[in-house]
Amino acid sequence: ELPKTVDVAYRALREWILQGHLVAGQSLPEAELALQIGVSRTPVREAIGRLSAEGLVVMERYRKHVVAKFDENGRVEIMELKALIEGRAAARAATRLDDPEVLYLRDLSNRMERAVREQGDAAHALFDELNREFHAIIWRAADSPRGERILETALSSPFNVLGRLDASLSQSMERACW
């Protein structure tokens, strides 16, 4: 089954925001975005509405939508909320993971840490890939689809929102994971 055009527009815009192709404060002109995505303006308008409900887009004066800006308080709040939900998932998963899965999680964590340490900001793509795999294993073991859905929507936050990849991130990962 083909995805609905609004889903296509939503996924494209969301990905562009999360990957930093659309940056904080950037205007979201519907006609231009519709052309880039290959859909009409209506699905783009609906997608922007969904992204607004998730907090990734805000409406400014004259009904102009822009990519949301996150100040330090917003960054801290997102990280704290993610930690609560992910902590619950990790606790559930810990009772369900077998030894090979735990070893694999440690390996993924080490690879993420090494990438950040050796490549800094250039590690974004590799880090994101490894991080997605790491969390997919945890969420699968936690068997918590609602928690996962909450993180995927309301608490999505790219590193361009939360800050740079650096040694402090790898230290935080180590504390969070082990």
Rosetta blueprint (number, residue, H / E / L):
1 E L
2 L L
3 P L
4 K L
5 T H
6 V H
7 D H
8 V H
9 A H
10 Y H
11 R H
12 A H
13 L H
14 R H
15 E H
16 W H
17 I H
18 L H
19 Q L
20 G L
21 H L
22 L L
23 V L
24 A L
25 G L
26 Q L
27 S E
28 L L
29 P L
30 E H
31 A H
32 E H
33 L H
34 A H
35 L H
36 Q H
37 I H
38 G L
39 V L
40 S L
41 R H
42 T H
43 P H
44 V H
45 R H
46 E H
47 A H
48 I H
49 G H
50 R H
51 L H
52 S H
53 A H
54 E L
55 G L
56 L L
57 V E
58 V E
59 M E
60 E E
61 R H
62 Y H
63 R H
64 K E
65 H E
66 V E
67 V E
68 A L
69 K L
70 F L
71 D L
72 E H
73 N H
74 G H
75 R H
76 V H
77 E H
78 I H
79 M H
80 E H
81 L H
82 K H
83 A H
84 L H
85 I H
86 E H
87 G H
88 R H
89 A H
90 A H
91 A H
92 R H
93 A H
94 A H
95 T L
96 R L
97 L L
98 D L
99 D H
100 P H
101 E H
102 V H
103 L H
104 Y H
105 L H
106 R H
107 D H
108 L H
109 S H
110 N H
111 R H
112 M H
113 E H
114 R H
115 A H
116 V H
117 R H
118 E H
119 Q H
120 G H
121 D H
122 A H
123 A H
124 H H
125 A H
126 L H
127 F H
128 D H
129 E H
130 L H
131 N H
132 R H
133 E H
134 F H
135 H H
136 A H
137 I H
138 I H
139 W H
140 R H
141 A H
142 A H
143 D L
144 S L
145 P H
146 R H
147 G H
148 E H
149 R H
150 I H
151 L H
152 E H
153 T L
154 A L
155 L L
156 S L
157 S L
158 P L
159 F H
160 N H
161 V H
162 L H
163 G L
164 R L
165 L L
166 D L
167 A H
168 S H
169 L H
170 S H
171 Q H
172 S H
173 M H
174 E H
175 R H
176 A H
177 C H
178 W L
